[in-house]
Amino acid sequence: PRVPPTRVIIMIDGSGSMAGRMGGRTKLELAREAALGFVDGLPPSVQTSLMVFGQQGDNSQAGKAKSCSAVDVLAPMSTDRGRLHAALEQVRAIGWTPLAAGLDRAEALLAASATPGEQVIYVVSDGEETCGGDPVAIARRINSGRTRAIVNVIGFNLPSGEAAKLAAVARAGGGGFVNLSDEA
């Protein structure tokens, strides 16, 4: 049964490929816009948080270690939408894709819950894990562990192999996956 969420985390991919374009805009611009629209549509009592993963170093081999350890909470869990709006402007497309590390950090921000779906993580990414982590295992742990949170994944124009990997993350997290193929 569907339950209304009480806590929502938006996780945005800060990898360099998010600077790529879909139509006339970057994937990062589209992600920001979608996150704003989604969060603004939530009831005011729902706490939200914004995280970015991979937004340090750069997407070269030399910058990989720094980027793969970069998971930043830009807006802590709060009902204050203004903080999240301001934080979205700080998201940059820079590094690699430490999705597993991001999910691990997101889980730490959530409370224990006996109600599946009361807490939700939305991952917005244009690629698979590139830092050696296992996001499927972490999503499964999140969904079946102390938080009982659902992990949903929104992909941007992913080739079929990468789409399948991100769909597996969403399935393991008890959530849904969508692969957007155009700006609309």
N, C-alpha and C positions, 0 to 999 in steps of 0.2 A: 504494500500500500504506500502511496505517496504521502509524505509528510512535509509540511512547510519547513524550509531551512531556517536555522537560527544563526548559523555561521557559514560564511562563504569566503573562500580564498581564490583570488584570481592570480594565476601564475603565468607570466609572459616570458617567452623565450627571448633572451637578449643576445642570441647568436648573430654573427655578421650577416647571415643569409636573410634575416628578417628585414634587411635594407632593400631586398629585391622587390620588384614591382609586380603588382597584379592590377592590370588596367593602368590607370594613370597615377596610382598611389602606391606607397610602400606597404608591405605587409604589416610593418610596425604601426603605421598610421591607421590602417584598417583595424588592427588589434586594439589600439587605444580607443577608437571610436566605438567598436563593439562592446568593449569593457564598460565604457561610460554608459552606453544605452542599457546594458544589462543591469548594472548596479543601480542606476537611477530607477529602474523598474521594480526593484525589490521593496518590500515593506520597510518602513523606517526603523523597525525594531531589529532587523537582521543586521548582525555584525559582519563587516567585510574587512578584508585585508588584501594588500597587493604585494606580490613578490615578483622578482625578476631573477632569472637564472642565466649565468653565462655572460653577464654584462661587465666583465673586467678583462684585463689583458687584451688580447686581440685574437683574430682567427688564424694566426700563423702558428707554426710549431713552437716557436719561442714563447708565445703568449698562452699556450694551451694550459699549462699547469695553473696559472693564475685564474684563467677563465673557468676551468673545470672545478675550482674550489669556490667560485663566486655564486653565492645564493644570498640575495639581499632582500630584506623586508623593507619595502619603501613606505608602506602605510600599515601600521600595526592594527590588530583587530579592534574595530570600533564601529559605532553607528554614525560617526561623523563622515559624511560623504565628501565634504570639502577636502579633507586630508587625502583621500584616495584620488580625487580629481587632480589635485596639485601633484601628487606622486606620479601619476601617469605620464606627466610631461618629463619626468626624469629617466624614463626607460629609453635605452639606447640599443642599437643593433651593433654589437661589437665582437663577441667571442665565439665560443664553442657551445655545445648543448649538454649541460650537466642535469638532464631531466631527473635522474634517480636521486641525485643530491637535493634537487629542488623539492621533490616529493617528500623526501625524508625530513627536510626542514619544515615543510607545510604541516606534516603530521604533528610535529612538536608544538605548533601553534594552536592545535585543536584540543578541545576538552574531551575527557572520557564521556562516552555516551552509549546508552543501551538501545538507542533508536536509530536503525539504519536510515540514512538519508537526511538526518537532521543537520548534518554538516556536509558541505560539498566543496570539492576542489575543481576548478576549471583551469585546465592547461591549454594555453594558446601557443602553438608551435608550428614551425614549417619544416621540422626535421626530427630524425630519430636521435636517441642518446649517442653522443660522440665522445664521452669521457670514461667509458668502461664500466659504468654502473648497470644495475639490473632494475629498470623502472617497473617491469612487470611484477617482480617479487615484492617491491615496495608498495605498489598499488594494491596488491593482494593483501599485504599486511595491514595497510590502512583500512581497507574495507572490512576485513574480518577481525581486526584487533580492537584495541580499547576505544578508538574513536568512532568506529562503524561508519566512517565517512565514505562518500561516493566520489570517484574520480572520473570526471568527464574530460574528453580531449577534443579540441577544435584544431584541425590541421589546415594549413594553407597550401593548396596546390601540390600535394605530395605525390611523388611517383608511387606506383602500386606497392612496391616492396616496403617503403618507409611507411606508407599508409597502413599496411598490415601490421607493422610493429607498433604503431601508435594505437591502432584499434585493439591490439592485444593488451596494452596498458589499460585502456578504458574498460575492457571486459574484466580484467583482473580486479579493477577497482569498483566493479558493480555499476559502471556508468555507461555512457554512450559516446560514440565517436562520429564526427562529421568531418569530411574533407572538402573544404570550400575550393571551388575551381575558378571563381571569378570575383570581381570586385563587389558585385551586388550581394 
